[in-house]
């Protein structure tokens, strides 16, 4: 079978066909050594140039006082990292303040984004007329960009003329809440807007997973006399477990990466209270051009994020064994 | 949201047979509740569209109204005027060019790369795939600073290339296409081999035609992501004439803080293409998203 070289010269097309007809699946998967790499090349050029190299280059930048606008970029070792952990340094307050903001946002948005979409998905789990229409309605905000969502909600949340305060007033509630310029109202606004914007994404994933749970399991549970709640705890939740860990990780990553909402709705305010870590990193690196420090911050944030993801993986694995 | 045809779900027919008496009334109640909640849920979008047809005064009037009075195209005429310093039409064109080219680049490179990873055996395959998948967990923020410097060195700052190319190395795309290719039966290529096809011909003539739905889904998701991207374009594009719509909206907001009629018109312009794609192709988008979840 020396003729088993594909992707090669056209001459091999004239090789005896019989010998080829016998080739096993294993042999089909063999080819000239260069062929797979030719297929991979365009992607790998982009991947190496704009993903792998930057990961290493970023670490290198973080070891320098790297001001984009100045010719000299002195090597400073771990100083950028050390400054992030020295309470008297300039960066300490800014960075950990922003990490705290990201933490608050994550703490409130993740649980809501895990539970509310599940409720929506459960409401739509059974077939009924127009189900796909409702699914589309709940998903629709997700296809909008963060800029659209933020500009829209800044209007709706306007102190004086916004719809939200107007309807609160009609309900007899306070109608002068400064949603974008005071805390904790700003946090309610940022979390609420994010839930509105992205709940459809999680709901759609839950819904697909709900439909993969075999109906026989529910039937068996009913035969055993399980009520709706018992069916939910004993059939639905275990059936969702694999997807639950995926949804948790994706939601967690998205929340930790929150930027546009705060940038456009609250401008990080009041003061710096809602300025998130990504906001701080972008501002430090790309507006003040302190790129070494910003790169160091991004690595610290990444370590946090990977740590959190590992905890989530571990939590879900643990439950599986018990 | 025109296609309301339900996909057949396996679990439903059986449950229908076991309907208890009175469940019809309950399902009617469910429908009413769902409709009301859905209406409230989607009302911000409706209000955005309504406001874009209001006059300046009407848009900030109290109480807010759900019918423009008078109906006005003023906001659109203002923001779409070619001589304005916030050239929305230009931004629209830029966004469209960037998103289309980006989407094409993602689909072509990811499909090409996924093919050998799914259907060939070669040295280094496992490592290549593992490294690509591992970067799915790398938060994009880590790439922002170094990529800014790389893009600057390449002379791409303040040009559309900066938002088309660097973000096109889609690990998700490779993963997504590979999942699809791997599920195809092994003897597909065997038939092509009998006809004397080489690997590239097998790919283009046998595999790709079968992969059209997956490629369409990936193209849509890539288009949406690029169209809606915000953090990267606001820093790498700075002249008004090269900006795209999402950072443009931010510019529009700082230029017209309380001109909500203009801002809503801008937001509508920035949403029309994605909402249109969504209305007509929602099954591809939603199923693409839910599949990524189930398999992840």
Contacts between the chains, C-beta under 8 A, distances in Angstrom:
chain1	res1	chain2	res2	distance
A	6	B	193	7.3
A	6	B	197	7.9
A	6	B	198	4.8
A	6	B	199	4.5
A	6	B	202	7.6
A	7	B	198	4.8
A	7	B	199	3.8
A	7	B	200	6.0
A	8	B	198	6.6
A	10	B	198	7.8
A	12	B	196	7.8
A	13	B	196	3.4
A	14	B	196	7.7
A	17	B	194	6.2
A	20	B	193	5.7
A	20	B	194	6.3
A	21	B	194	6.3
A	23	B	190	7.1
A	23	B	193	7.2
A	25	B	186	4.3
A	25	B	187	7.6
A	26	B	121	7.6
A	28	B	186	6.4
A	28	B	189	5.5
A	28	B	190	5.9
A	28	B	193	6.9
A	29	B	119	6.6
A	29	B	120	5.4
A	29	B	121	4.4
A	30	B	120	7.8
A	30	B	121	6.3
A	31	B	120	5.9
A	31	B	122	7.6
A	31	B	199	5.5
A	33	B	122	7.0
A	33	B	123	7.8
A	35	B	116	7.2
A	35	B	120	7.1
A	35	B	122	8.0
A	35	B	199	5.2
A	36	B	116	3.5
A	36	B	120	4.9
A	36	B	122	4.5
A	36	B	125	7.1
A	37	B	116	7.9
A	37	B	122	7.9
A	39	B	112	4.9
A	39	B	113	6.4
A	39	B	115	5.4
A	39	B	116	4.6
A	39	B	199	7.8
A	39	B	203	7.4
A	40	B	112	7.3
A	40	B	113	5.0
A	40	B	116	6.1
A	40	B	117	7.6
A	40	B	128	6.9
A	42	B	108	7.1
A	42	B	109	4.7
A	42	B	112	5.9
A	42	B	113	7.4
A	43	B	109	4.1
A	43	B	110	6.4
A	43	B	112	6.4
A	43	B	113	3.6
A	43	B	169	6.7
A	43	B	174	6.6
A	44	B	113	7.2
A	44	B	128	7.7
A	46	B	105	8.0
A	46	B	109	6.2
A	46	B	165	7.0
A	46	B	166	7.8
A	46	B	168	5.5
A	46	B	169	3.8
A	47	B	132	6.7
A	47	B	135	7.9
A	47	B	169	4.2
A	47	B	171	7.7
A	49	B	150	7.3
A	49	B	166	7.9
A	49	B	169	7.8
A	50	B	143	7.2
A	50	B	147	6.0
A	50	B	150	7.1
A	50	B	165	7.4
A	50	B	166	4.2
A	50	B	167	7.4
A	50	B	168	7.8
A	50	B	169	5.3
A	51	B	135	5.5
A	51	B	138	7.7
A	51	B	143	6.7
A	51	B	169	5.2
A	51	B	171	7.6
A	52	B	131	7.6
A	52	B	135	7.8
A	53	B	146	7.6
A	53	B	150	7.4
A	54	B	142	7.6
A	54	B	143	4.7
A	54	B	146	3.8
A	54	B	147	5.1
A	54	B	150	6.5
A	55	B	135	7.9
A	55	B	138	6.7
A	55	B	142	6.4
A	55	B	143	7.2
A	55	B	146	7.7
A	57	B	146	4.1
A	57	B	149	7.4
A	57	B	150	7.3
A	58	B	142	5.6
A	58	B	143	7.1
A	58	B	145	5.9
A	58	B	146	4.2
A	61	B	145	6.2
A	61	B	146	6.2
A	61	B	149	7.3
A	68	B	148	7.9
A	68	B	149	6.9
A	68	B	152	7.5
A	123	B	30	7.0
A	123	B	34	6.3
A	124	B	34	7.7
A	126	B	12	6.7
A	126	B	15	6.6
A	126	B	27	8.0
A	127	B	6	6.0
A	127	B	9	5.6
A	127	B	12	3.9
A	127	B	16	7.9
A	128	B	27	5.9
A	128	B	30	7.0
A	128	B	31	6.4
A	129	B	6	7.9
A	129	B	31	7.4
A	130	B	4	5.6
A	130	B	31	7.5
A	131	B	6	5.7
A	132	B	3	6.8
A	132	B	4	5.3
A	132	B	5	6.9
A	132	B	6	5.8
A	132	B	7	7.2
A	132	B	282	8.0
A	132	B	283	7.9
A	133	B	1	5.7
A	133	B	4	4.4
A	134	B	34	5.6
A	134	B	38	5.6
A	135	B	286	6.7
A	136	B	1	4.4
A	136	B	278	7.5
A	136	B	279	7.9
A	136	B	282	5.0
A	136	B	286	7.3
A	137	B	1	6.8
A	137	B	38	4.6
A	137	B	41	6.6
A	137	B	42	5.4
A	138	B	38	7.1
A	138	B	41	6.6
A	139	B	278	7.8
A	139	B	282	7.3
A	139	B	285	7.8
A	139	B	286	5.8
A	140	B	1	7.5
A	140	B	42	6.6
A	140	B	45	6.9
A	140	B	275	7.2
A	140	B	278	6.5
A	141	B	44	8.0
A	141	B	45	7.0
A	143	B	224	5.9
A	143	B	228	7.9
A	143	B	274	4.8
A	143	B	275	6.7
A	143	B	277	7.5
A	143	B	278	4.6
A	143	B	285	7.1
A	144	B	228	7.0
A	144	B	271	5.5
A	144	B	274	6.6
A	144	B	275	7.7
A	145	B	227	6.7
A	145	B	228	3.2
A	145	B	229	7.6
A	145	B	230	6.3
A	145	B	245	7.8
A	145	B	246	4.7
A	145	B	249	8.0
A	145	B	270	6.5
A	145	B	271	7.8
A	145	B	274	7.6
A	146	B	228	6.8
A	146	B	230	5.1
A	146	B	246	7.4
A	147	B	228	7.8
A	147	B	230	5.4
A	147	B	245	7.6
A	147	B	246	4.1
A	147	B	247	7.2
A	147	B	249	4.2
A	147	B	250	5.9
A	147	B	267	8.0
A	147	B	270	6.8
A	148	B	228	8.0
A	148	B	246	7.6
A	148	B	249	6.6
A	148	B	267	4.7
A	148	B	270	5.2
A	148	B	271	5.2
A	151	B	249	5.3
A	151	B	250	8.0
A	151	B	252	7.7
A	151	B	253	5.7
A	151	B	263	5.2
A	151	B	264	7.9
A	151	B	266	7.2
A	151	B	267	5.1
A	152	B	44	6.0
A	152	B	45	7.7
A	152	B	48	5.0
A	152	B	264	7.2
A	152	B	267	5.5
A	153	B	44	7.2
A	154	B	253	7.3
A	154	B	263	8.0
A	155	B	48	7.9
A	155	B	51	7.3
A	155	B	260	4.9
A	155	B	263	6.5
A	155	B	264	6.8
A	156	B	44	5.9
A	156	B	47	7.2
A	158	B	258	8.0
A	158	B	260	7.7
A	160	B	62	7.7
A	161	B	60	4.8
A	161	B	61	7.5
A	161	B	62	5.9
A	161	B	64	7.0
A	161	B	260	7.8
A	163	B	44	7.9
A	163	B	47	6.4
A	163	B	64	5.4
A	166	B	62	7.1
A	166	B	63	6.0
A	166	B	64	5.7
A	196	B	41	7.4
A	196	B	44	7.4
A	201	B	289	6.3
A	204	B	286	5.3
A	204	B	289	5.5
A	204	B	290	4.9
A	204	B	293	7.8
A	205	B	289	6.8
A	205	B	290	5.3
A	205	B	293	3.4
A	205	B	294	7.3
A	207	B	290	6.8
A	208	B	287	7.9
A	208	B	290	3.5
A	208	B	291	7.3
A	208	B	293	6.5
A	208	B	294	5.5
A	209	B	293	7.2
A	209	B	294	6.1
A	211	B	9	5.3
A	211	B	10	7.3
A	211	B	11	6.8
A	212	B	294	6.8
A	213	B	11	7.6
A	214	B	10	8.0
A	214	B	11	7.6
A	215	B	10	6.5
A	215	B	11	3.7
A	215	B	14	5.2
A	215	B	15	6.9
A	218	B	11	7.4
A	218	B	15	7.9
A	219	B	14	7.1
A	243	B	293	5.8
A	243	B	294	6.4
A	246	B	293	5.5
A	246	B	296	4.6
A	247	B	293	6.8
A	250	B	293	7.9
A	250	B	296	7.9
A	253	B	139	6.6
A	256	B	139	7.3
A	257	B	139	6.1
A	257	B	140	7.1
A	257	B	141	6.6
A	259	B	230	7.5
A	259	B	231	5.4
A	260	B	230	4.7
A	260	B	231	6.9
A	263	B	250	7.7
A	264	B	250	6.1
A	264	B	253	6.8
A	278	B	141	5.5
A	278	B	231	7.1
A	281	B	141	5.9
A	281	B	144	7.4
A	281	B	145	7.8
A	282	B	144	6.8
A	282	B	231	6.4
A	282	B	235	6.7
A	285	B	144	7.1
A	285	B	145	4.7
A	285	B	148	7.4
A	286	B	144	7.3
A	286	B	145	7.4
A	286	B	148	6.2
A	286	B	235	4.4
A	291	B	145	5.2
A	291	B	148	7.9
A	291	B	149	7.2
A	294	B	145	5.4
A	295	B	145	4.8
A	295	B	146	7.3
A	298	B	139	7.8
A	298	B	141	4.9
A	298	B	142	4.9
A	298	B	144	7.2
A	298	B	145	6.5
A	299	B	142	6.8
A	301	B	139	7.0
A	301	B	141	6.4
A	302	B	138	7.1
A	302	B	139	5.5
A	302	B	141	7.4
A	302	B	142	5.3
A	305	B	139	5.4
A	306	B	137	6.7
A	309	B	137	6.5
